[in-house]
Amino acid sequence: MKLEQAAKQLEALGNPTRLNLYRMLVRAGDAGKPVGSLQEKLGIAASTLSHHLHRLVSTGLVTQERQATTLICRANYPVMNGLIGFLADECCADAVCSPSEEETAA
């Protein structure tokens, strides 16, 4: 993953409403949630929800699928895992290794 892509995704998640919305979709699993259900649970106007969903969709974190007259939103788990991996891939890469307690006791 490129730094710019990760920054855009993190920026999209940096809004409390979007983060709450995204967490709802992550909890929903592969079935996702209809937009109407999300609006009801969040208690926000349809236009506001549309704005927040657009930001999440444009960064690839959320997908949408139309089923007849219902719009289903889903967390894009491969993209989410990519972002998590990007953040964790180099964990402690520059840390100085110190001997373990067992090695110092010997």
C-alpha positions as a printed NumPy array, in Angstrom:
array([[  0.   ,   0.   ,   0.   ],
       [  1.203,   3.48 ,  -0.79 ],
       [  1.57 ,   6.13 ,   1.868],
       [ -0.851,   8.491,   0.091],
       [ -3.584,   5.848,  -0.051],
       [ -3.175,   4.999,   3.637],
       [ -3.29 ,   8.709,   4.519],
       [ -6.569,   9.187,   2.607],
       [ -8.128,   6.17 ,   4.298],
       [ -7.024,   7.291,   7.737],
       [ -8.291,  10.805,   7.015],
       [-11.686,   9.369,   6.054],
       [-11.791,   7.448,   9.33 ],
       [-10.684,  10.536,  11.272],
       [-14.24 ,  11.865,  11.48 ],
       [-16.198,  10.505,  14.493],
       [-19.389,   9.94 ,  12.472],
       [-17.541,   8.11 ,   9.686],
       [-15.578,   6.033,  12.163],
       [-18.786,   5.041,  13.942],
       [-20.418,   4.253,  10.591],
       [-17.439,   2.179,   9.491],
       [-17.371,   0.225,  12.745],
       [-21.085,  -0.551,  12.28 ],
       [-20.321,  -1.955,   8.834],
       [-17.363,  -3.975,  10.1  ],
       [-19.601,  -5.496,  12.79 ],
       [-22.293,  -6.273,  10.193],
       [-20.056,  -8.771,   8.418],
       [-20.359,  -9.788,   4.785],
       [-24.124,  -9.208,   4.75 ],
       [-23.6  ,  -5.475,   5.202],
       [-26.357,  -3.049,   6.137],
       [-28.997,  -1.198,   4.142],
       [-28.555,   2.569,   4.027],
       [-31.916,   3.064,   5.73 ],
       [-30.851,   0.949,   8.686],
       [-27.591,   2.877,   8.989],
       [-29.433,   6.189,   8.892],
       [-31.846,   5.053,  11.573],
       [-29.097,   3.81 ,  13.893],
       [-26.95 ,   6.912,  13.432],
       [-29.878,   9.319,  13.625],
       [-28.541,  11.607,  10.894],
       [-30.068,  13.162,   7.782],
       [-29.956,  11.162,   4.549],
       [-27.81 ,  13.813,   2.858],
       [-25.307,  13.744,   5.732],
       [-25.114,   9.958,   5.613],
       [-24.649,  10.092,   1.854],
       [-21.727,  12.504,   2.283],
       [-20.025,  10.27 ,   4.857],
       [-20.595,   7.115,   2.826],
       [-19.18 ,   8.801,  -0.265],
       [-15.932,   9.53 ,   1.59 ],
       [-15.629,   5.909,   2.721],
       [-16.503,   4.529,  -0.721],
       [-14.066,   6.866,  -2.502],
       [-11.181,   5.559,  -0.386],
       [-12.154,   1.932,  -0.978],
       [-13.035,   1.201,   2.644],
       [-16.72 ,   0.596,   1.826],
       [-18.512,  -0.985,  -1.118],
       [-22.126,  -0.511,  -2.118],
       [-24.485,  -2.835,  -3.97 ],
       [-27.969,  -2.077,  -5.163],
       [-30.508,  -4.837,  -4.488],
       [-33.77 ,  -3.776,  -6.132],
       [-34.581,  -0.502,  -4.349],
       [-32.227,  -1.066,  -1.413],
       [-28.612,   0.103,  -1.283],
       [-26.463,  -2.286,   0.769],
       [-23.188,  -1.016,   2.229],
       [-20.356,  -3.321,   3.256],
       [-16.959,  -2.888,   4.81 ],
       [-14.3  ,  -3.819,   2.257],
       [-12.361,  -6.261,   4.44 ],
       [ -9.363,  -6.762,   2.107],
       [ -8.82 ,  -2.991,   2.014],
       [ -9.264,  -2.756,   5.796],
       [ -6.75 ,  -5.555,   6.317],
       [ -4.352,  -3.844,   3.927],
       [ -4.53 ,  -0.641,   5.967],
       [ -4.038,  -2.514,   9.231],
       [ -1.111,  -4.381,   7.691],
       [  0.413,  -1.136,   6.431],
       [  0.288,   0.255,   9.962],
       [  1.72 ,  -2.875,  11.577],
       [  4.187,  -4.135,   8.939],
       [  7.177,  -2.31 ,  10.295],
       [  6.292,  -2.486,  13.956],
       [  9.46 ,  -2.178,  16.038],
       [ 11.652,  -2.302,  12.885],
       [ 13.938,   0.401,  14.242],
       [ 13.883,  -0.769,  17.852],
       [ 17.153,  -1.726,  19.475],
       [ 16.982,  -5.323,  20.536],
       [ 17.849,  -5.738,  24.179],
       [ 18.658,  -9.092,  25.699],
       [ 15.73 , -10.911,  27.267],
       [ 15.524, -11.361,  31.038],
       [ 16.514, -15.02 ,  30.651],
       [ 19.658, -14.087,  28.719],
       [ 20.73 , -11.483,  31.283],
       [ 20.157, -13.891,  34.188],
       [ 22.436, -16.544,  32.646]])
